[in-house]
Amino acid sequence: MPISSSPADHGASAALAAARQLCAGQSLPPGCLLVVATPIGNLADISLRALAMLDRCDRVAAEDTRMAQRLLQAHGLAKPLLRADRHREQTAAAEMLPLLAAGQRLAYVSDAGTPGINDPGAVLVRAARAAGHAVMALPGASSVTTALSASGLDLDTGYTFAGYVPATQQQRAAFYREALASPRAWVCFEAPHRLVQSLEELRQLAAILPRPPNVILAKELTKQFEAIVQGSPAVLLDWLVADARRVQGEFVLVLQAAAGAEPMDALAQRWLLRLARELPASRAAAVVAEMLGADRKTLYRWLQTQTAHDLPED
């Protein structure tokens, strides 16, 4: 079934014209949901295929209709919009299914980046697939992979995407402890108003390690004030506090324990055994829990399983 472009050619961007030509022979079945990755800051990062499919779709569901409208208008596109943010995703799915059943081709875009990656989109995808509709993913920008590609870290063993760093100090301590115990790189987001405190807590936790972790701070990726800084937590803190304007914008953190570093669990056990020679078990567990952000009761229970010959000699 042929698919025509709904907006008039007048006002279309050069990129859209190129996209129409390049993708003219590509099929787009009726009743299909398109999951479309969009730029994370620089509008020029939209793919030609994304433009072509947005051009061909009948309607665009969006996390933020204002952001979607801006993107569409930048390329001379005009489409009916359906709001589908995280608080309205179930309702949007219910509104979307009859449209798909009628043969409409729908696209979904989040505010920026790839839908479903720490953004809405998964509910719509599940609903469409459960109803028997085709789902097509159009790859593109992601702050996660953009930061990783600029990190220079060895990612052959994989990586862990952990979303946002937790908001409370206790949760952050457990979060960073788990990250530093992992052989894989961790990539996460941090809010600007918590960034300095968060890195200070990471610095304190890393201070007891034989070697500091590798940390990459990626600020405002693809935007005018992009900056990618690498170093220990202390180095990154010095860089941030040197200029108050640096603690503004959106941030991605990538961290990886130094090669050959002692796992945090082994480090905790070594400190427990050392302190248990001088302190009661409960006090030793409390000290190590505070140092490493670990659970005091878990440390105490482990220490109770150790016999006297496990304790270190002078």
N, C-alpha and C positions, 0 to 999 in steps of 0.2 A: 504494500500500500504506500503510495508516494506521500512524502511529508513536506509540506510547504513551510516557508518561514513566515511567521505571523507579522513581525514588525516590518514597516516599510524600509526600503534600503536607504532612504534619506536619513542622514545623521548617523549611520552605522560607522563604527570605527574601522580603520584599516585592518586591524587584527581580526575583526569579525568578518570582513570581506575575505581575508585569507583563510579563515576557519571554514567559511561556507564552501570555498573552492576545494580545500584539502579534504574535507569530510563529506563531500557531496554524495559519495557512494556508500557511506556507512549506514547500516540499517538501525532503526529505532522502533521496536515493535510497539503496537498499541497496548495500553494498560501496563506500562513499564514505569518503575520508580528508579530515577537516577540519583545516586548519591554523589554529589559534586564537591570536590575539594576546591577551595577558593584561596586567594592570597592571604598571607598572615600579616601583611602590612603594606606591601608594595603592589599596587593594582596591576602592574605590568607582569606579575608572576602568574596570572591566569593562563591556563593552557588553551591552545587553539581548539582542542577537542571539547573542552569544557564550554567555551563560547559557542561552538557549533551546536552542542546539545541543549544548552540553555536557549538558544535561538529556536530550536525545533520543538521544545516542550510546550505544553499547553498552559502550565501553571507552575509557579515556584513556591514551595513551602520553605520558610526561612526561620531561623532562630530569632533574628531581628529583621523585621521587614524594612526598616530604614537603611540598615547596612546593605541588604540585598538590593534595594532600590538604587543605592549609590553605585554599586557594582554594575548593575544592568545599564543604568543611564550612562556610565562612563564608556560603554561600548555601543550605545545607540539601541539598546534593547528595552522593550516594554512588555511586561507580563503581569497577569493577575497574581497577587501574592496571598499566601496563607500563613498566618503566624503559627509557628510550631516551636516555641521555646521549651525549656525543661519543665516548666510548670503547666504547659498546655499540650504536651506531646501526646498524651492519651486521647484528648479531645480532637487534636489535629489528625490523629490516625483514623478516628471514627469518621471524620469529614473526608478524609482522603480516599478511603476504600470505595465508596460509591463512584467517585470520579475515575478511579482506576478500572472499576468494573465496567464503566461506560466507554472505556477505551482511551481515556485521556493519558497523556504522557506527563508525568510529574517529576520535577526535580526538587531535591532538598539540599539547602546550603546552610551551614552554620555561620556564626559571626565571622570566623576566620579559620583557615586550615581545613583539616579533614574531619567531616562529621563522624561522630561516634568515638573519637579519640579525645576523651575528656570534654566532650561536647555532646549535645543531643543528637539524635539520629537513630540510635539502636531500636527504640520503640517503633518508629515508623518502618524500619527495615523488617523487624519481626512480624509486624502486622501485615505488611504487604506480602511477605513470603508465605505466611500462614494462610492467606487468602488465595494463594496460587498465582500471584503476580510475579513477573520477572523483576529482579533487582540488579541494576548495573552500577558498578562503582567506577568513578572517573578519578584516577590518581592525581595527586598534585601536592601543594605545599603542606608542610607539617612542621611546627616548631620543634617537635621531638626529634625528627630525623635531621632537620637542619642543624640543630645544636650538636647532635652526635657526629654528623659529617665534618663539622669544624672542630671537634674536640681533639682529634689526633690520638685518641685512645685505641687500644687494641680491643676490638669488639668481636673477635672470632668466637669467643665463648658465649656471645649473646649479651643482652642488656635487659634491665628491668625498668619499665616505665611505671612510676609510682604516683602519678597525679600531683596534687598539691602537697607540699610539706604540711603536716598537721598544725593546727592553730595553737595548741596548748604546749607549754614547756615540757610537761611529762611525756606527752605523745611524741613531741619532736625528738626527745632523747632516745626513746625506743625506736623511732624511725631511723635516726642516724646510726644508731648502734647496729640495727639490722643491715643497713646499707654498707657499713664498714666491715661487717662480717661476711659479706657476699664476695665471691670471686668475680662477679659481673659488675659492669658499670651500671649505675643508677641514674636515671634522668627524671627530673621533677620540676614543678613550678613553685615559685615562692612569691608571695605578695610583697610589693615594695615597702609597705609600712612595717613588715616583720623581718625584712631581709637582714638588716644589721644584727639584730638580736639573734636571729636564726644562725647566721654565720659565726657569731661569737660563741654560741652553744656548741656548734660543730668544732670550732677551734679548741675549746676546752676539752671536749671529748677526745679529739685527735692528739692533744698534747701528751697523753700518756702512751701513745703508740711509738714504737721504735722509729717509724718513718711516717710523715704526714701523708694523707691521701692526696691524690690528684683531683683537683676541683677546677671545673670550667664554669664561668659565669657568663652567660650570653644575654645581653641586654638589647631590647628593641630590635630583634632580628628582622632584617630586610628593610628597616625604616631609616630615616635620616640620621638618627643618633645611635645607630647600631654600634655595639662594642662587644668584643669577645675577649675575656681576660682569663688567663690560666695561672694557677699557682696553688700554694697551700691556703687553708682557710685564713691564716694570718695575713698573707699577702693580699688576698681579695678584700679583707676588711680594711687594710691600709689604703687600698685603691679607692674603695667606696667613700671612706670618711675624708679623703683628701679634697673632695668636691661634692657639696651637698646636692648638686644637680644630678650626680650619678645615681642617686637612690630614687630615681624616677623612671617610670615606664613599666614594661613587662619583662620578666626575668625567667630564664631557664637555667637550672643548675644541673650539671653533670658531675658525678663524683665516683671515684673508683679507688679502692684501697691500694696502697703501694704494692708493687710486685714483691711477693715473698713475705708480706706483712703477716704477723701472727693473728689468727682469727680472734675476734672479740671474745668468744666463749672460752678459748684457751687462755687468753689474757686474763679474763675474770677469774678463772680457776687458779691461775698462778698467783694472782694477788691475794685471793682468799687463803690459800695455803700459807703464804708468807705472813699475812696479818694474823692468822689464827694461832701463830706461835706466841703472840704478844697480847692478843685481845680475846675476849669471849666470842664464841661463834656468832652470836646475834649482832655484836658490835662490828665484827669483821665484815659480815654480810651487809650491814648498813653503810659502812664506809665505801665498799666496792660498788654498791648499788648507786651511791651518789656520784662516784667517779665516772661510772660507765653508763649511767641511765638505765641500769638493769633492774629487774624485779627483785626486791630484797628477800621475799619469802622463797623464791626459787633458788637464789644463791644460798640461803640458809639451809634449805633442804639438801642441796648438793653437798654442802660442807658437812652435814650430819652423816653422810654416807661414807666419809673418808675416815680411815683409821689412823692411829698415831704415826705409823711408819710412813704415811704419805706426806707428813709435814716436813718442810725443808730443814736441813741442818744449818748451823751457824757457818 
